[in-house]
Amino acid sequence: MKMMNERVHQVGRRIGQLVLALGSTLAVQAALAGQAVNDLPGGPAVNQLNLHPPVTKIATEQMWLHNFMLIICVAIFLAVFGVMFYSIWKHRKSKGAVAANFHESVAVEIAWTVVPFVIVILMALPATKVVVAMKDTTNADLTIKATGYQWKWGYDYLKGEGEGINFLATLDTAQRVASDSGKPEQVDNYLLKVDNPLVVPVNKKVRIITTANDVIHAWMVPAFGVKQDAIPGFVRDTWFKAEQIGDFYGQCAELCGKEHAYMPIHVKVVSAEDYAAWVDGKKKEMAAKADDPSKVWELAALVARGEKVYAANCAACHKPDGKGAGPIKALDGSPVVLSDDKLKQVGVLLNGQNNGAMPAWKQLSDTEIAAVITYTKNSWSNKTGQVVQPAEVAAARK
């Protein structure tokens, strides 16, 4: 009787634990439901199972090809396993079935050679058509070079309307800070928002040339049906022709280091009129930012400029307070930053160090590099009073 009572108590405790666990699970689900994000137009959807809704003909053909192949594979699966299970059931021992004894069959040999060959041809023909179309980058209306950096994208408009425009696209600083906090806000475009999206006109063929400055990256926008590796020292290309106006999102699709998750792609497709206006505004903005490397700057002006450059490019790793984190060295109190030999820090920014752990920043202008170095030399506890002029950076590049 005593053992039975103990058994009953154990069962009761287990039921109580299950009820508590179920209650906790429901509470968590209710909390998550209250904070649920929505589908992101042009980006990922909640509980997405299928491919992205296509906005280019190539992406549409890829989706058709995917469904076509899936149907063929399901049909083969059902046919093969249907015959197998029927044979097992029909010729089971309990019904007195006796296994046939034969050496070979010419008909069977021909059938299992011809049928797979026909299936492969049926699959290869449409697949080849799509692959060939994906590689046809001729007659592009616009050519843009996408360069992968650890960890951002650089865009250079090489041909077509907008030629000469170039900029960097970096993950929005607020989203990076939210991610680092461990308690990010529930937003639809989490880790997909950038400071400078790539802007292209609708219904125009855009050729994308990919390369990389450090390690292998990959430029991928699922809604366009585009994924192309960006390899250091090599030039690859792909293309798309967006048929809808809107915002479309992707990510670097090649594991490129610890910041891989913070390297989004945002393409803004606009009308021809809006694109022309954007090009005009961007060129005026670039002209306004164009700096004379021979200009001599005052300390305060360089520090103010350098603070913006640091926030956009350096704060993600070195932290806004310059303390660094983990393997990332602190700039506050750094011997290189405090050194009287200003060229040491200039060399680090131009050439990188530690086998790419600190990437090179040659894509920044002479003035931007001079400003950010001056900022680090005169911020936090670093009060060196030193000023690095753009001319010194320009001389170090040679």
N, C-alpha and C positions, 0 to 999 in steps of 0.2 A: 504493500500500500504506500509506504514511504517513497519507494522508487517511482511509483506511478505519479504521486503528487509532484515530485521533482521534475518528472518529464512534462507534466502539464504546465508547471511554472516556466520551464524552458521554452515550450511552444508559445506560451503567452508572451514571454519577453521577445521572442523572435517576431511574433505578429506585431507587437508594439514598435519594434525597430523598423519593420517594413512600413508601418503606417507613418512613422516619423519621416522615414526616407522619402516616401511618396509625397508627403506634405511639403517637404523641403524642395523636392523636384518641381512640384506644381507652383510653389512660391517663386522659385527661380525662373520658371517659364513665364509666369505672369509678369515678373519684373522685366524680363527680356522683351516680352510682347509690348510693354509700355514704352520701351526704348528702341523698338525695332526700326531698322533702316528700310528704305524703299528701293525699288529697282532704280538703277542709274541709267537714264537714257544715253545710249552710245557706249555704255560700260557694262559692268557685271550686274546681274539680276539676283535677287534673293532666291536661294535654293535653285539656282540655274542648273538645268540638266543638258540642254541642247546647245548647239553653237550659237554665237551672237547673231541677232537679226542682221542680215547683210545689207550694206548700203553701196556696194559696188557689184558689177557684173561678175567679177572673179569670185567674190565671196558667195554670190548666189550660186554659181556653178560648183563651188566647193561644197556648199550645203547639199545641192542635188546629188553630187557625187558621193558624199558621205551617206545619204539616205539610200542611194542605189546600191552601194556596197553592203550596207547593213541588211537590205532586203535579200541580196544574193546569199550572204553568209547565214542568215536565219533560214532561208529556204534549204541550203545545203545541210545545215544542222538538223532541221526537221526531217529531211529525207533520209539522211544517214542513220540517225538515231531511231527514226520511225521503222525503217527496215530492220535494224538490229533488234529492237525490242519486240517487233512483230515476230521475227524469226525465233527469238527466245521463247515467246509465249506459244507460238504455233507448233513448234517442234520440241516441246518439253518432254522429258523422260516419262512423266506420269501418264502421258497419252500414248506411250509406246513408240515414240519416234526413234528411228535408227539413223545414225549419221551416214551420209553418203560417202563413198570412197572413190574419188576420181583423181587423176594425176594433173590434168591441165584442161583449159578450155580456151580455144582461140577466140570465141565470141566475147568471153569475159575480159581477156587481155586487150582486145580491140576497144571494148566499151570503156574500161578504166584508163585508157590512153586518150581516146578521142574526147570523151565528155569533159575531163579536166582541162584539156587543151581549149575546147570551145569556151568554157567558163572563163579561163584566163584571158582569152582574146576579148570576150565581152566586157571584162573588167579593165583591160589595158587600153582599149581604144578611147573611151571617154576620159580616162585618167591622163593619158598622153596629151589629149587635146587641151585639158585644163593646165597641165604643167607647162606646155609650150606657151600658152597664152600668158601665164604668170611670168615667164622669162622675157617676154617681148617688151622691152623698154624703149623701143624706137618711137620717134615722132612725139616726144613729150612736150607739153606746153610749158612745163615748169620743171627745173632740175634743182634739187635741194640736197646738200650733203649733210648727213646726220652723223656726228662724231660722238662716240661713247666715251665718257670720262668716269672715273670713280669719284662721285656717283651722280652724274647728271648728263644731259644731252646738249651738244652744241649744234646749232643749225646755221648753215651758210647757203644763201640763195645764189646759185651759180648762174643759171640761165632763165630767161623769161622775165615777166613782170616782177619787179622786186629784186632784180639782180644787184648784188652788193650788200644786201641786208644780212646781218649775222647777229646772233645772240645766244645766250645760254638759257636752258630751261631747267630749273631746279625745283625740287619738292618744296611746297609752301612751308615756310618756317614754323608757322603756328601748328600745322599738322605734325611736323617732326617733334616739336616740343610736347604735343599731346601724346604722341607715341612713347616718348621717353618717360613720361609720367606714369605709364602703366595703366592709366584710367582715361583713355581717349574718349572724346565726345562721340556719340553715335551720329555720324553724318553719312550721307549717301556716297560722297566721293572721297571717303577716307583713304589717305595715302595715294590719291590720284590727282590732287590739285597741284598745279605748278605756277610759278610766277610769270613765265612767258610761254604761253602755248604756241604751237606751230600753227600758223594761219595759212590756209590755201583756199583757192576759189572752187566753187562747185562746178561739176561737169567739165573739169579740165584734167588732162592726164598729167600726173605728177610723178616724176622719176625721183626716187630716193636712192642716193649713193651712200653706202654705209662704210664706216671705218672706225677705228678706235685708237685712243691715245695711250692705253696702258694694258688692259687685259681684254679678253673676248666678251663682248656684250651682244645683245640681239634686239633689234628694233621690231616690235610687234604691236599691231593694232588689229584685234580679232574682227571687228566690224568691217574692216577693209579686206580681210583675207590675206594679210601681209605679215610675214615673219622672215627677217633677213639678219643673219649674223653680221656683227661688226667686229672685224679682226684687225689687230694692230699690224701695220705694214701691208695690208691688202685692201683692195677696193672692190666691194660687191654692190649690186644694185637690184632694185625691185621697183614696183610702180603701183599706183592705184588711181582710180577716177571716181571720186565720191559723187553720188547722184542725189544726195540729200544734204540740206543745210543743217548744221547742228554741231554738238560737241561729242567727240569720240575719244575713247581712252584705251590705253594699252600700258604695257610695262616692259622693262628689260626682261627677256626670256632666257637669259644665259646666266648661270650662277657666277657672279663677278666679284664677290667679296662680301664683307660683313654688312655693307650698306645696300646690298642688292635689292632689298624690299623697298628702298626709298628712291627708286629711279623710275618714276612713272613717265608716261607719254600722254600728252593731251593735244589732240589735233582739232582745231576749230575750223570748220568748213563754212564759208560765208558766200554771199552773192558776189558777182563780178564787180558791182558798184562798191560794195562794202570792202572788198579786197583792195580795190584801187585806192580807196580812202585810207585803208590801213597802211598800204605801202607808202603813201605820201606822208602820213604821220610818222611812220617808223623812220623814214629817211631824214625827216626834219629832227627827230629825236636823236638820231645818230650824229647828225651834223652838230647839234647842240652839245653833245657829249664828247665830240672830237677834241682831243687835248694836244696842245703843242708840247712835245717832249722837252723843248728848250725853255719852257716857262719855269720861272723860279717861284716856288710856293712858300707861303708863310706856314709856320707850324700849326696854328689853329685851323687853317683851311684844309691842310692835308689830313689832320686828325679827324675832322668832320667828314671828309670824303672817305677816309679809310674805315670809319665806323660802319658806313653803309656797305662797303665792299666786304668787310669782315662778317657782318650779319648775313649777307647773301651767300657767301662762299666758305667761310671758315668756322662759323659758330656751331655748325652741326656736329663737327668732330671735336674741336678744341673747347667748345662750350662758350656761352656768352661771357662768362667770368674769366675765361682764359685758363681754367684749371685742368682742362683735359679730362680724360676718363680711360681707365684701363691702359692699353698699350699706347694710347694717344698722349703724346707729351704735352705738359702744361706750357703755355707761353708766358704766364705770369711767373716771373723769376727765372725764366730760361736763360742759361749762359749765352746761347747764341743771340737771343733778342737783346740782352744787356751788353753784349760785346761792343767795343769801340770800332771793331772792324765791321762796318755795315754791309760789306760785300758778302759776308758769310750768310746772312739771312737772305740777301738778294739771290745768291746761288741756290739756296734751298727752294725758293719759290720758282725759280726758272727751271731747275733740273730735277726737283724732287729728291727724296732720300729714302733709306731703309727699304730698298727693293720695291718701291712703289707704295709702301705704307703711307708715305707722304707724297702725293702725286705732284707732278710738275704743273705749274699754273701759267704756262707761256701764253695761253689764250687771253689772259688779262692784258690790258694795255700797260704801257710803261707808267702812266700816271696812277692807274689803279694799284699796281704793285708797290709803287713808291708810297702811296697813301696808306695802304694796309700795313706796310712795314712800319711806317712812322706812327700809325695808330697803336700797334702792339708795343712799340718802344716807349710809348708815353701814356699807357693806360694801366689800370689796376695798380699794382705796386711798382710797375716799371715807370720810373720818372727820369728817363735818361736825358731828356731835352734834345735828343738827336733828331735830325731831319734827313730823310732820304729824298733826293730830288729825282724827277723822271729821267733827267739826262744821265744820271748814274746807272739807272736800270737799263736804259738804251745802250749805254756803253758796255754793260755786262752781257748783253745779248750777243754782241759781236764776237 
